[in-house]
């Protein structure tokens, strides 16, 4: 029988989470799940994590909460909304502009979510002396999406991201592990049904099957995690995406229920990142890059990888006005940038032959 005091505590935890800016909160048991860990092990064995070695090296910890912290009894799974007001796909045909994933247009979610998680953890410890807690957001070996599903805040959709009936595909996830034995919420049912919108929207066919992602083909992986030149087979498909990709998320029908009223204000897009001009981004040196992306998750990939991505977008633009900016990067010290410049210049030259010179 569930203790009424524990039930009341969960209710109060959820109220406090809402005050701290979390749009979703649920409780899951901390026991490891052999089915989830087996799926992860197979994904790693197939090499579909690409060069993300950290997924493999900490697999034993990633298998489940108690594999990371044996004393954990419960997981508090939390989601913070970043639902966009504008259509993430609206700039697809804007050849002079670049597309940055919605999640990276505002403040760094690592900082915002972790700050709120720590505040909630402090509240729990103050309310229940002796309780132990650990907070996690993204960078730790924690499978937040499956835990979110078990905690009832959403389900892992066919695009492998969490989907919420209230917030669509737009949730940043965090977790608090605790020694408290809290009554769990019911797991969320899968409500993707027969829909294949996210599968067909992917520009690089990164889904070998529903609920399975080959990161090596994913635009988000290629533009953020992949080091060195991006394989030629994917460069055209990148279009004008220079950091991440929202396509599979943006087409999810459940987004129609997402309200921007729930969006944490910290994630509202900075004006200079909502529709940046490619010409200005191609001109960034390291100092200018760091200044522009201070406080942004984009900063972690560095100037070279970022400009590399911008060059692919320039090559895909067909815009002759960008040729000068591209030419200046042919001798860049970074080999991937120089390679990207050469590829982009060839593409732009080909486009001029097809369309004719600009009058």
C-alpha positions in Angstrom: 0.0 0.0 0.0 1.3 3.4 -0.9 2.0 5.6 2.1 -0.1 8.8 2.0 2.8 10.9 3.3 4.9 9.7 0.3 2.1 10.5 -2.1 1.8 14.0 -0.6 5.6 14.4 -0.9 5.5 13.5 -4.6 2.7 16.0 -5.1 4.7 18.7 -3.4 7.8 17.8 -5.4 5.8 18.3 -8.6 4.5 21.6 -7.4 8.0 22.8 -6.6 9.3 21.6 -10.0 6.6 23.6 -11.7 7.7 26.7 -9.7 11.2 26.2 -10.9 10.2 26.2 -14.6 9.7 22.5 -15.3 6.7 21.7 -17.5 6.7 18.0 -16.8 7.6 15.8 -13.8 7.2 12.1 -13.1 8.5 9.4 -10.9 10.1 6.2 -12.0 11.7 3.3 -10.1 15.5 3.3 -10.1 15.8 -0.4 -10.9 17.8 -1.2 -14.0 15.8 -2.3 -17.0 17.5 -5.3 -18.9 15.4 -4.7 -22.0 16.5 -1.0 -22.3 20.2 -1.9 -21.6 20.1 -4.8 -24.2 18.8 -2.4 -26.9 21.5 0.1 -26.0 24.2 -2.6 -26.1 23.0 -3.8 -29.6 22.9 -0.1 -30.9 26.5 0.3 -29.7 27.5 -3.1 -31.2 26.1 -2.0 -34.6 28.4 1.1 -34.4 25.4 3.4 -34.8 26.8 5.8 -32.2 29.5 6.8 -34.7 32.4 8.5 -33.0 30.6 9.2 -29.7 33.0 6.9 -27.8 31.7 8.2 -24.5 28.5 6.2 -25.1 30.5 3.1 -25.2 33.1 3.7 -22.5 30.4 4.3 -19.9 28.0 1.7 -21.0 28.0 -0.2 -17.7 26.9 3.0 -15.9 24.4 3.9 -18.7 22.5 0.6 -18.3 20.3 1.9 -15.6 20.1 4.2 -12.5 21.3 1.6 -10.1 24.2 0.7 -12.3 25.4 4.2 -11.9 24.4 4.6 -8.2 23.4 1.4 -6.4 21.8 3.3 -3.5 19.2 5.0 -5.8 15.6 4.0 -5.2 13.7 6.5 -7.3 14.2 8.7 -10.3 12.5 12.1 -10.6 12.2 12.7 -14.4 11.8 16.3 -15.5 11.1 18.2 -18.7 11.5 21.8 -19.5 9.7 23.2 -22.5 11.4 25.0 -25.4 8.4 24.9 -27.8 9.1 27.5 -30.5 6.7 30.2 -31.6 8.0 30.1 -35.2 8.0 27.2 -37.7 11.5 25.6 -37.4 11.3 24.7 -41.1 10.4 28.2 -42.4 14.0 29.1 -43.4 14.5 26.0 -45.5 14.5 27.9 -48.8 16.3 31.1 -47.5 19.6 30.7 -49.4 21.3 33.6 -47.7 20.4 32.4 -44.2 21.5 29.6 -42.0 19.3 27.3 -39.9 20.3 26.7 -36.3 18.3 24.1 -34.3 15.6 25.6 -32.1 17.2 24.3 -28.9 20.4 26.2 -29.6 19.0 29.6 -30.4 18.6 30.7 -26.7 20.5 30.0 -23.5 22.5 26.9 -23.0 20.0 24.3 -21.7 22.8 22.5 -19.7 23.1 25.5 -17.5 19.4 26.4 -17.2 18.2 22.9 -16.5 21.0 22.0 -14.1 20.5 25.1 -12.1 16.8 24.3 -11.7 17.6 20.6 -10.9 20.0 21.7 -8.2 17.4 24.0 -6.7 14.8 21.2 -6.6 17.4 18.8 -5.1 18.2 21.3 -2.3 14.4 21.7 -1.6 14.0 17.9 -1.3 17.0 17.5 1.1 15.6 20.4 3.2 12.2 18.8 3.3 13.4 15.3 4.0 16.5 15.3 6.2 18.7 12.4 5.3 17.6 12.0 1.7 20.4 11.7 -0.8 20.1 13.1 -4.3 22.2 13.3 -7.5 21.2 15.6 -10.4 21.9 14.8 -14.1 21.4 16.6 -17.4 22.6 15.3 -20.7 26.3 15.0 -20.1 26.1 12.1 -17.5 25.6 8.4 -18.4 21.9 8.6 -17.9 19.2 7.4 -20.4 16.8 10.3 -19.8 14.4 9.5 -22.6 13.5 5.9 -21.5 13.3 7.1 -17.9 11.0 9.8 -19.0 8.7 7.2 -20.6 8.8 5.0 -17.5 8.0 8.1 -15.4 5.0 8.9 -17.5 6.0 12.3 -18.9 6.0 11.1 -22.5 7.0 8.3 -24.7 10.0 7.6 -27.0 8.7 8.3 -30.5 9.7 6.8 -33.7 12.3 9.5 -34.0 13.8 8.2 -30.7 13.1 11.5 -28.9 10.6 11.9 -26.1 7.1 13.0 -27.2 4.7 14.6 -24.8 0.9 14.9 -25.3 1.1 18.4 -23.8 4.5 19.6 -25.1 5.1 17.7 -28.3 8.7 17.0 -29.1 10.0 20.1 -27.4 11.3 19.1 -24.0 14.8 19.4 -22.4 15.2 16.4 -20.1 16.8 16.2 -16.7 16.8 13.6 -13.9 17.2 13.5 -10.1 18.2 10.2 -8.6 17.3 9.8 -5.0 17.5 7.3 -2.1 13.9 8.1 -1.3 11.5 5.3 -2.2 8.8 7.3 -3.9 5.5 5.9 -5.4 6.1 5.8 -9.2 3.8 7.2 -11.9 2.4 4.8 -14.5 4.6 4.5 -17.7 3.4 6.4 -20.7 1.8 4.5 -23.6 3.2 4.8 -27.1 0.9 7.0 -29.1 2.8 7.2 -32.4 0.3 4.9 -34.0 0.7 4.4 -37.7 2.3 7.9 -38.2 5.6 8.0 -40.1 6.0 11.8 -40.5 9.3 11.9 -38.6 10.7 9.0 -40.6 9.9 10.5 -44.0 11.0 14.0 -43.0 14.6 13.0 -42.3 16.9 14.5 -45.1 19.6 11.8 -44.7 17.5 8.7 -44.1 19.0 8.3 -40.6 16.2 5.9 -39.4 16.9 2.3 -40.5 13.6 1.4 -38.7 11.1 3.2 -36.5 12.4 3.8 -33.0 16.0 3.3 -34.2 18.5 6.0 -35.2 21.7 5.6 -37.0 23.6 8.6 -35.6 26.2 8.4 -38.3 23.6 9.6 -40.8 21.9 12.2 -38.6 22.3 15.9 -39.4 22.5 16.8 -35.7 25.3 14.3 -35.2 27.1 15.3 -38.4 27.1 19.0 -37.7 27.8 18.8 -33.9 29.6 15.6 -33.0 31.4 14.6 -36.2 35.0 15.8 -36.5 36.8 16.6 -39.7 35.1 16.8 -43.2 31.6 15.6 -43.4 31.2 12.7 -45.9 30.3 13.9 -49.4 27.2 11.8 -49.5 25.6 14.0 -46.9 26.7 17.5 -47.8 23.9 18.4 -50.2 21.3 17.0 -47.8 22.5 19.4 -45.1 20.9 22.2 -47.0 21.3 25.4 -44.9 21.4 23.5 -41.6 24.6 24.6 -39.8 23.9 23.3 -36.2 21.6 20.5 -35.5 18.3 19.6 -37.3 14.7 20.0 -36.3 13.0 18.2 -39.2 11.9 15.0 -37.5 10.8 16.9 -34.4 9.0 19.8 -36.2 6.7 17.5 -38.3 5.4 15.6 -35.3 1.6 16.0 -35.1 1.7 16.1 -31.3 3.4 19.5 -31.5 -0.1 21.0 -32.3 -0.8 20.6 -28.6 2.4 22.3 -27.5 1.9 25.8 -26.1 4.6 28.5 -26.2 3.1 29.7 -22.9 5.0 26.8 -21.3 8.3 27.7 -22.9 11.0 28.7 -20.5 11.9 32.3 -21.3 15.6 31.4 -21.1 15.2 29.5 -24.3 13.6 32.2 -26.4 15.7 32.7 -29.5 18.3 35.4 -29.6 17.6 37.7 -32.5 21.0 37.2 -34.0 20.6 33.4 -34.0 17.0 33.1 -35.3 17.9 33.7 -38.9 21.6 34.5 -39.2 23.2 35.6 -42.5 25.6 33.1 -44.0 28.0 35.8 -45.2 28.4 37.1 -41.6 29.0 33.6 -40.1 31.6 32.8 -42.8 33.6 35.8 -41.6 33.9 34.6 -38.0 37.4 34.1 -36.6 37.9 32.4 -33.3 37.5 35.5 -31.1 34.4 36.6 -32.9 32.9 33.1 -32.7 33.4 32.9 -29.0 31.9 36.4 -28.5 28.8 35.6 -30.6 28.1 32.2 -28.9 29.0 33.1 -25.3 26.3 31.3 -23.2 25.2 29.2 -26.1 25.6 25.4 -26.5 27.0 26.1 -30.0 30.2 27.4 -28.4 31.4 23.9 -27.6 31.9 22.8 -31.2 34.4 25.6 -31.8 34.9 28.0 -34.7 36.4 25.5 -37.1 33.7 22.9 -37.0 31.0 25.7 -37.1 32.5 27.5 -40.1 32.9 24.1 -41.8 29.2 23.6 -41.5 28.5 27.2 -42.9 30.6 26.4 -45.9 28.5 23.4 -46.8 25.4 25.6 -46.5 27.1 28.2 -48.7 27.8 25.6 -51.3 24.2 24.5 -51.2 22.9 28.0 -51.5 23.7 28.6 -55.2 24.3 32.3 -54.1 27.1 33.8 -56.1 27.3 36.7 -53.6 28.9 34.2 -51.2 31.8 33.3 -53.5 34.1 36.0 -52.1 33.6 34.9 -48.5 34.1 31.3 -49.5 37.3 32.0 -51.4 38.9 33.7 -48.4 38.6 30.4 -46.5 40.4 28.3 -49.1 43.7 28.7 -47.2 42.3 28.3 -43.7 44.6 26.5 -41.3 42.0 24.0 -40.4 41.9 21.2 -43.1 38.2 20.6 -42.8 37.4 24.3 -43.3 39.7 24.5 -46.3 38.2 21.3 -47.7 34.7 22.8 -47.1 35.6 26.0 -48.9 36.9 24.1 -51.9 33.8 22.0 -52.1 31.5 25.1 -51.7 33.4 27.0 -54.3 33.0 24.2 -56.8 29.3 23.9 -56.1 28.7 27.7 -56.4 30.7 27.7 -59.7 28.5 24.8 -61.0 25.4 26.7 -60.0 26.5 29.7 -62.1 27.1 27.6 -65.1 23.6 26.2 -64.8 21.7 29.4 -64.1 24.0 31.8 -65.9 25.9 34.8 -64.4 24.2 37.2 -62.1 23.1 40.3 -64.2 
